[in-house]
Amino acid sequence: MITTSKKNTIKSFILNFARPLDRSLFIFNFKTINKDEVVVELMKYQNEDGGFGKAIEPDFRLPGSSPMATTIAMQYVNELQVAPTHPIIKDAINYFLNTYDQEQKRWFTVPEEVNNYPHAPWWHVNKETKNAGVESNWANPNAEIVSYLVQYSELVPSTFLQEVLDLALMKFSDDIHKMEMHDLLCYIRLFEVLPNEKYPIEINKLVSRVQEVVQTTTDAWENYGPKPLTFAPTPKSLLYPFLKDEIEVNIQYEIKHLNERGYCEPNWAWGQYDQDWLKAKEEWKGYLTVKLMKSLKEYGYLEKETASE
């Protein structure tokens, strides 16, 4: 349980050190500011082409748009439950429609220009394959992008939507046995917006693969990898019923390992661009801490404040 005193320490860190976007999201979740104030901060990362960049994903500092950065922005949009008629959504969906590679049947995570700016090594793009290091399978970020096209289907040509959805389901069937954490997260987001009753076999396969991949020991959690909370950050998550016992242990671990100043520490590093990594690391601290606090709130691990508090 997070005591009120500890919560105040965490709150102080977020309000003083998190980037404005994450700070405003925290205030929205725990206070009474309008979601529009968070959207204003989010739109600062949006470019004229409708896509997002400007280091919204702190591990690559490309100012221009990329499909990957735009998926990060859409995760904020979903958490805020922004109205489908909002221009931020229309412009982002148009960006996805305009950047699909019809010949390759995919979106590439980031453009080659990412190499010209500070970035983590796993975001470096191979100029011959056009792949970044994270692109081991089609799923990431393609399945997640398809989830947004499904969610906002009124903005997407129906024939194209059916084409990419069919492709996503085919890739799922072909690749599920080799998917890793990020691939699975993309498909979780897709199946969360599809009618569950239509895909029982696929969901069973998804659950089985997550249970194979998820790390359930505290020793493993010291390093970067798929924790139970990664797959089920709230009790409303699709995978929660299958991970609830592991999640209780994971939550206790996260509470115990909060820094005494009230933040989560990223357990990875770039190994290059040292000064830029330090900036990214601070941004990650705020992002991760706000995300954890949302989970702790949803799972009931925050001590209730008295009326005087």
DRENDO-1510 file (C-alpha; in Angstrom, 1 decimal, always signed):
<recs>
REC; n; res; u; v; w
REC; 1; MET; +0.0; +0.0; +0.0 .
REC; 2; ILE; +1.2; +3.5; -0.8 .
REC; 3; THR; +0.7; +5.7; +2.2 .
REC; 4; THR; -0.5; +9.3; +1.8 .
REC; 5; SER; +2.9; +10.5; +2.9 .
REC; 6; LYS; +4.6; +8.4; +0.2 .
REC; 7; LYS; +2.0; +9.5; -2.3 .
REC; 8; ASN; +2.8; +13.1; -1.6 .
REC; 9; THR; +6.5; +12.4; -2.1 .
REC; 10; ILE; +5.7; +10.8; -5.5 .
REC; 11; LYS; +3.4; +13.7; -6.4 .
REC; 12; SER; +6.1; +16.2; -5.5 .
REC; 13; PHE; +8.5; +14.5; -7.9 .
REC; 14; ILE; +6.0; +14.4; -10.7 .
REC; 15; LEU; +5.0; +18.0; -10.4 .
REC; 16; ASN; +8.5; +19.2; -10.2 .
REC; 17; PHE; +10.4; +17.0; -12.6 .
REC; 18; ALA; +8.1; +15.1; -15.1 .
REC; 19; ARG; +7.7; +16.6; -18.5 .
REC; 20; PRO; +4.5; +18.8; -18.9 .
REC; 21; LEU; +2.7; +16.1; -20.8 .
REC; 22; ASP; +3.1; +13.4; -18.1 .
REC; 23; ARG; +2.6; +16.0; -15.3 .
REC; 24; SER; -0.7; +17.1; -16.8 .
REC; 25; LEU; -1.8; +13.5; -17.2 .
REC; 26; PHE; -1.1; +12.8; -13.6 .
REC; 27; ILE; -3.1; +15.9; -12.5 .
REC; 28; PHE; -5.9; +14.8; -14.7 .
REC; 29; ASN; -6.0; +11.3; -13.2 .
REC; 30; PHE; -5.7; +12.5; -9.6 .
REC; 31; LYS; -7.2; +15.9; -9.6 .
REC; 32; THR; -9.9; +17.7; -11.6 .
REC; 33; ILE; -8.3; +19.4; -14.6 .
REC; 34; ASN; -10.1; +18.9; -17.9 .
REC; 35; LYS; -8.7; +16.4; -20.3 .
REC; 36; ASP; -8.4; +19.2; -22.9 .
REC; 37; GLU; -5.5; +20.6; -20.9 .
REC; 38; VAL; -3.7; +17.3; -21.4 .
REC; 39; VAL; -4.6; +17.2; -25.1 .
REC; 40; VAL; -3.0; +20.7; -25.5 .
REC; 41; GLU; +0.3; +19.3; -24.1 .
REC; 42; LEU; +0.0; +16.2; -26.4 .
REC; 43; MET; -0.6; +18.3; -29.5 .
REC; 44; LYS; +2.8; +20.0; -28.9 .
REC; 45; TYR; +4.3; +16.7; -30.2 .
REC; 46; GLN; +2.2; +16.6; -33.3 .
REC; 47; ASN; +3.6; +17.7; -36.7 .
REC; 48; GLU; +1.9; +19.3; -39.6 .
REC; 49; ASP; +1.6; +15.9; -41.4 .
REC; 50; GLY; -0.6; +14.6; -38.5 .
REC; 51; GLY; +2.1; +12.3; -37.1 .
REC; 52; PHE; +4.0; +12.7; -33.9 .
REC; 53; GLY; +7.7; +13.1; -33.1 .
REC; 54; LYS; +9.7; +15.5; -31.0 .
REC; 55; ALA; +10.9; +12.8; -28.6 .
REC; 56; ILE; +7.4; +11.8; -27.3 .
REC; 57; GLU; +9.2; +8.4; -27.2 .
REC; 58; PRO; +12.2; +9.6; -25.2 .
REC; 59; ASP; +14.6; +7.0; -26.6 .
REC; 60; PHE; +14.7; +8.6; -30.1 .
REC; 61; ARG; +15.0; +12.4; -30.4 .
REC; 62; LEU; +13.8; +12.7; -34.0 .
REC; 63; PRO; +11.7; +15.9; -34.3 .
REC; 64; GLY; +9.9; +14.6; -37.4 .
REC; 65; SER; +7.0; +12.2; -37.4 .
REC; 66; SER; +7.2; +8.4; -37.3 .
REC; 67; PRO; +4.6; +5.7; -37.0 .
REC; 68; MET; +6.1; +4.5; -33.7 .
REC; 69; ALA; +5.9; +7.9; -32.1 .
REC; 70; THR; +2.4; +8.3; -33.3 .
REC; 71; THR; +1.3; +5.0; -31.6 .
REC; 72; ILE; +2.7; +6.4; -28.4 .
REC; 73; ALA; +0.6; +9.5; -28.8 .
REC; 74; MET; -2.5; +7.4; -29.5 .
REC; 75; GLN; -1.9; +5.5; -26.3 .
REC; 76; TYR; -2.3; +8.9; -24.5 .
REC; 77; VAL; -5.4; +9.6; -26.6 .
REC; 78; ASN; -7.0; +6.3; -25.6 .
REC; 79; GLU; -6.2; +6.8; -21.9 .
REC; 80; LEU; -7.9; +10.2; -22.1 .
REC; 81; GLN; -10.8; +8.9; -24.1 .
REC; 82; VAL; -10.6; +11.8; -26.4 .
REC; 83; ALA; -13.8; +12.3; -28.6 .
REC; 84; PRO; -13.4; +10.6; -32.0 .
REC; 85; THR; -14.3; +13.9; -33.7 .
REC; 86; HIS; -11.2; +15.7; -32.2 .
REC; 87; PRO; -8.7; +16.9; -34.9 .
REC; 88; ILE; -5.8; +15.2; -33.1 .
REC; 89; ILE; -7.3; +11.8; -33.9 .
REC; 90; LYS; -8.4; +12.7; -37.5 .
REC; 91; ASP; -4.9; +14.0; -38.3 .
REC; 92; ALA; -3.1; +11.0; -36.7 .
REC; 93; ILE; -5.3; +8.5; -38.6 .
REC; 94; ASN; -4.6; +10.4; -41.9 .
REC; 95; TYR; -0.9; +10.1; -41.1 .
REC; 96; PHE; -1.2; +6.4; -40.7 .
REC; 97; LEU; -3.1; +6.1; -44.0 .
REC; 98; ASN; -0.5; +8.2; -45.8 .
REC; 99; THR; +2.5; +6.3; -44.5 .
REC; 100; TYR; +1.5; +2.7; -45.2 .
REC; 101; ASP; +3.9; +1.0; -47.6 .
REC; 102; GLN; +1.5; -0.8; -49.9 .
REC; 103; GLU; +4.4; -2.7; -51.6 .
REC; 104; GLN; +5.8; -4.0; -48.3 .
REC; 105; LYS; +2.4; -4.3; -46.6 .
REC; 106; ARG; +3.5; -2.5; -43.5 .
REC; 107; TRP; +4.4; +0.6; -41.6 .
REC; 108; PHE; +8.1; +1.1; -40.8 .
REC; 109; THR; +8.6; +2.0; -37.2 .
REC; 110; VAL; +10.8; +5.1; -37.8 .
REC; 111; PRO; +12.3; +6.7; -40.9 .
REC; 112; GLU; +16.1; +6.7; -41.7 .
REC; 113; GLU; +16.3; +10.3; -40.5 .
REC; 114; VAL; +16.2; +8.9; -36.9 .
REC; 115; ASN; +19.9; +8.1; -37.4 .
REC; 116; ASN; +20.7; +11.8; -37.6 .
REC; 117; TYR; +19.5; +12.5; -34.1 .
REC; 118; PRO; +20.4; +11.1; -30.7 .
REC; 119; HIS; +18.8; +7.7; -30.2 .
REC; 120; ALA; +19.1; +4.4; -28.4 .
REC; 121; PRO; +20.9; +1.8; -30.4 .
REC; 122; TRP; +17.8; -0.3; -30.9 .
REC; 123; TRP; +16.2; +2.6; -32.8 .
REC; 124; HIS; +19.0; +2.8; -35.4 .
REC; 125; VAL; +17.7; +2.1; -38.9 .
REC; 126; ASN; +19.6; -0.2; -41.3 .
REC; 127; LYS; +19.7; +1.7; -44.5 .
REC; 128; GLU; +19.4; -1.4; -46.6 .
REC; 129; THR; +16.5; -3.1; -44.9 .
REC; 130; LYS; +14.9; +0.1; -43.6 .
REC; 131; ASN; +14.3; -1.7; -40.3 .
REC; 132; ALA; +15.1; -0.4; -36.9 .
REC; 133; GLY; +16.6; -2.9; -34.4 .
REC; 134; VAL; +13.2; -3.3; -32.7 .
REC; 135; GLU; +11.5; -4.7; -35.8 .
REC; 136; SER; +11.9; -8.4; -35.3 .
REC; 137; ASN; +8.4; -9.2; -36.4 .
REC; 138; TRP; +5.6; -7.5; -38.4 .
REC; 139; ALA; +3.5; -7.0; -35.2 .
REC; 140; ASN; +5.4; -4.0; -33.8 .
REC; 141; PRO; +4.0; -1.4; -34.5 .
REC; 142; ASN; +1.7; -2.7; -37.3 .
REC; 143; ALA; -0.8; -4.6; -35.2 .
REC; 144; GLU; -1.2; -1.6; -32.9 .
REC; 145; ILE; -1.7; +0.8; -35.8 .
REC; 146; VAL; -4.4; -1.5; -37.1 .
REC; 147; SER; -6.1; -1.3; -33.7 .
REC; 148; TYR; -6.4; +2.4; -34.0 .
REC; 149; LEU; -7.8; +2.1; -37.6 .
REC; 150; VAL; -10.4; -0.4; -36.2 .
REC; 151; GLN; -11.2; +1.9; -33.3 .
REC; 152; TYR; -11.7; +4.9; -35.6 .
REC; 153; SER; -13.1; +3.0; -38.5 .
REC; 154; GLU; -15.3; +5.9; -39.6 .
REC; 155; LEU; -12.1; +7.7; -40.7 .
REC; 156; VAL; -10.7; +4.8; -42.7 .
REC; 157; PRO; -11.7; +3.4; -46.1 .
REC; 158; SER; -13.6; +0.2; -45.4 .
REC; 159; THR; -11.7; -1.8; -48.1 .
REC; 160; PHE; -8.3; -0.8; -46.7 .
REC; 161; LEU; -9.4; -1.5; -43.1 .
REC; 162; GLN; -10.5; -5.0; -44.0 .
REC; 163; GLU; -7.2; -5.6; -45.9 .
REC; 164; VAL; -5.0; -4.6; -43.0 .
REC; 165; LEU; -7.1; -6.4; -40.4 .
REC; 166; ASP; -7.0; -9.6; -42.4 .
REC; 167; LEU; -3.3; -9.2; -42.7 .
REC; 168; ALA; -2.9; -8.6; -39.0 .
REC; 169; LEU; -4.9; -11.7; -38.2 .
REC; 170; MET; -2.8; -13.8; -40.7 .
REC; 171; LYS; +0.4; -12.5; -39.2 .
REC; 172; PHE; -0.8; -13.3; -35.8 .
REC; 173; SER; -1.5; -16.9; -36.7 .
REC; 174; ASP; +1.9; -17.2; -38.5 .
REC; 175; ASP; +4.1; -15.5; -35.9 .
REC; 176; ILE; +2.5; -16.0; -32.5 .
REC; 177; HIS; +5.1; -18.6; -31.5 .
REC; 178; LYS; +8.0; -16.2; -31.9 .
REC; 179; MET; +6.5; -13.0; -30.6 .
REC; 180; GLU; +8.2; -11.1; -27.8 .
REC; 181; MET; +6.9; -8.5; -25.3 .
REC; 182; HIS; +6.4; -5.5; -27.7 .
REC; 183; ASP; +4.8; -7.7; -30.4 .
REC; 184; LEU; +2.4; -9.1; -27.8 .
REC; 185; LEU; +1.5; -5.7; -26.5 .
REC; 186; CYS; +0.6; -4.6; -30.0 .
REC; 187; TYR; -1.8; -7.5; -30.4 .
REC; 188; ILE; -3.3; -7.0; -27.0 .
REC; 189; ARG; -4.2; -3.5; -28.1 .
REC; 190; LEU; -5.8; -4.9; -31.2 .
REC; 191; PHE; -7.8; -7.6; -29.5 .
REC; 192; GLU; -9.0; -5.2; -26.9 .
REC; 193; VAL; -10.9; -3.2; -29.6 .
REC; 194; LEU; -12.2; -6.3; -31.5 .
REC; 195; PRO; -15.3; -8.2; -30.3 .
REC; 196; ASN; -13.8; -11.0; -28.0 .
REC; 197; GLU; -16.5; -13.5; -28.8 .
REC; 198; LYS; -15.4; -13.5; -32.5 .
REC; 199; TYR; -11.8; -14.4; -31.7 .
REC; 200; PRO; -11.7; -17.0; -28.9 .
REC; 201; ILE; -9.1; -19.2; -30.5 .
REC; 202; GLU; -6.8; -16.2; -31.2 .
REC; 203; ILE; -7.2; -14.9; -27.6 .
REC; 204; ASN; -6.4; -18.3; -26.2 .
REC; 205; LYS; -3.2; -18.3; -28.3 .
REC; 206; LEU; -2.4; -14.8; -27.1 .
REC; 207; VAL; -2.8; -15.8; -23.5 .
REC; 208; SER; -0.7; -18.9; -23.9 .
REC; 209; ARG; +2.1; -16.9; -25.5 .
REC; 210; VAL; +2.0; -14.2; -22.9 .
REC; 211; GLN; +2.2; -16.8; -20.1 .
REC; 212; GLU; +5.3; -18.3; -21.9 .
REC; 213; VAL; +7.0; -14.9; -22.1 .
REC; 214; VAL; +6.0; -13.1; -18.9 .
REC; 215; GLN; +8.7; -12.9; -16.3 .
REC; 216; THR; +7.4; -13.9; -12.8 .
REC; 217; THR; +10.5; -13.8; -10.6 .
REC; 218; THR; +11.7; -10.7; -8.8 .
REC; 219; ASP; +15.3; -11.4; -10.0 .
REC; 220; ALA; +14.1; -11.1; -13.6 .
REC; 221; TRP; +12.4; -7.8; -12.8 .
REC; 222; GLU; +15.7; -6.2; -12.1 .
REC; 223; ASN; +16.3; -6.1; -15.8 .
REC; 224; TYR; +14.3; -4.8; -18.7 .
REC; 225; GLY; +11.6; -7.3; -19.7 .
REC; 226; PRO; +7.9; -8.3; -19.7 .
REC; 227; LYS; +6.5; -8.0; -16.2 .
REC; 228; PRO; +2.9; -9.0; -15.3 .
REC; 229; LEU; +2.0; -5.3; -15.0 .
REC; 230; THR; +3.3; -4.7; -18.5 .
REC; 231; PHE; +0.6; -6.9; -19.9 .
REC; 232; ALA; -2.2; -5.9; -17.5 .
REC; 233; PRO; -1.6; -2.4; -16.2 .
REC; 234; THR; -5.2; -2.2; -14.9 .
REC; 235; PRO; -7.9; -4.7; -13.8 .
REC; 236; LYS; -9.8; -3.8; -17.0 .
REC; 237; SER; -6.9; -5.2; -19.1 .
REC; 238; LEU; -7.7; -8.1; -21.4 .
REC; 239; LEU; -5.0; -10.2; -19.8 .
REC; 240; TYR; -5.7; -9.4; -16.2 .
REC; 241; PRO; -7.8; -12.6; -15.4 .
REC; 242; PHE; -4.9; -14.7; -16.5 .
REC; 243; LEU; -2.2; -12.9; -14.6 .
REC; 244; LYS; -3.9; -11.6; -11.4 .
REC; 245; ASP; -1.9; -13.7; -8.9 .
REC; 246; GLU; +1.4; -12.6; -10.5 .
REC; 247; ILE; +0.3; -9.0; -10.6 .
REC; 248; GLU; -0.2; -8.8; -6.8 .
REC; 249; VAL; +3.4; -9.9; -6.4 .
REC; 250; ASN; +4.6; -7.5; -9.1 .
REC; 251; ILE; +2.8; -4.5; -7.5 .
REC; 252; GLN; +4.5; -5.2; -4.1 .
REC; 253; TYR; +7.8; -5.3; -5.9 .
REC; 254; GLU; +7.2; -2.0; -7.7 .
REC; 255; ILE; +6.2; -0.3; -4.4 .
REC; 256; LYS; +9.3; -1.6; -2.7 .
REC; 257; HIS; +11.6; -0.5; -5.4 .
REC; 258; LEU; +10.4; +3.1; -5.8 .
REC; 259; ASN; +13.2; +5.5; -5.3 .
REC; 260; GLU; +13.1; +7.3; -1.9 .
REC; 261; ARG; +12.5; +10.5; -3.9 .
REC; 262; GLY; +9.4; +9.0; -5.3 .
REC; 263; TYR; +10.1; +7.9; -8.8 .
REC; 264; CYS; +10.6; +4.7; -10.9 .
REC; 265; GLU; +14.0; +4.3; -12.4 .
REC; 266; PRO; +14.4; +3.0; -16.0 .
REC; 267; ASN; +16.3; -0.3; -16.0 .
REC; 268; TRP; +18.0; +0.2; -19.3 .
REC; 269; ALA; +20.5; +2.6; -20.8 .
REC; 270; TRP; +21.7; +3.7; -24.3 .
REC; 271; GLY; +25.4; +3.3; -24.0 .
REC; 272; GLN; +25.8; +6.2; -26.4 .
REC; 273; TYR; +24.9; +9.9; -26.7 .
REC; 274; ASP; +25.6; +10.2; -22.9 .
REC; 275; GLN; +24.2; +13.7; -22.4 .
REC; 276; ASP; +21.1; +13.1; -24.4 .
REC; 277; TRP; +20.5; +9.8; -22.6 .
REC; 278; LEU; +20.6; +11.7; -19.2 .
REC; 279; LYS; +17.7; +13.9; -20.5 .
REC; 280; ALA; +15.8; +10.9; -21.8 .
REC; 281; LYS; +16.3; +9.1; -18.5 .
REC; 282; GLU; +14.7; +12.0; -16.6 .
REC; 283; GLU; +11.8; +12.0; -19.0 .
REC; 284; TRP; +11.4; +8.2; -18.5 .
REC; 285; LYS; +11.3; +8.6; -14.8 .
REC; 286; GLY; +8.3; +10.9; -15.0 .
REC; 287; TYR; +6.6; +8.7; -17.6 .
REC; 288; LEU; +7.1; +5.5; -15.7 .
REC; 289; THR; +6.1; +7.0; -12.4 .
REC; 290; VAL; +2.9; +8.4; -13.7 .
REC; 291; LYS; +2.1; +5.1; -15.3 .
REC; 292; LEU; +2.7; +3.1; -12.1 .
REC; 293; MET; +0.6; +5.5; -10.1 .
REC; 294; LYS; -2.3; +5.0; -12.5 .
REC; 295; SER; -1.9; +1.2; -12.0 .
REC; 296; LEU; -1.7; +1.5; -8.2 .
REC; 297; LYS; -4.9; +3.7; -8.2 .
REC; 298; GLU; -6.7; +1.2; -10.4 .
REC; 299; TYR; -5.7; -1.8; -8.3 .
REC; 300; GLY; -6.6; -0.1; -5.1 .
REC; 301; TYR; -3.0; +0.3; -3.6 .
REC; 302; LEU; -3.3; +4.0; -2.7 .
REC; 303; GLU; -4.2; +4.8; +0.9 .
REC; 304; LYS; -7.4; +6.8; +1.0 .
REC; 305; GLU; -6.9; +10.4; +2.0 .
REC; 306; THR; -8.9; +11.9; +4.9 .
REC; 307; ALA; -11.2; +14.9; +4.3 .
REC; 308; SER; -8.6; +17.2; +5.9 .
REC; 309; GLU; -6.0; +16.0; +3.4 .
</recs>
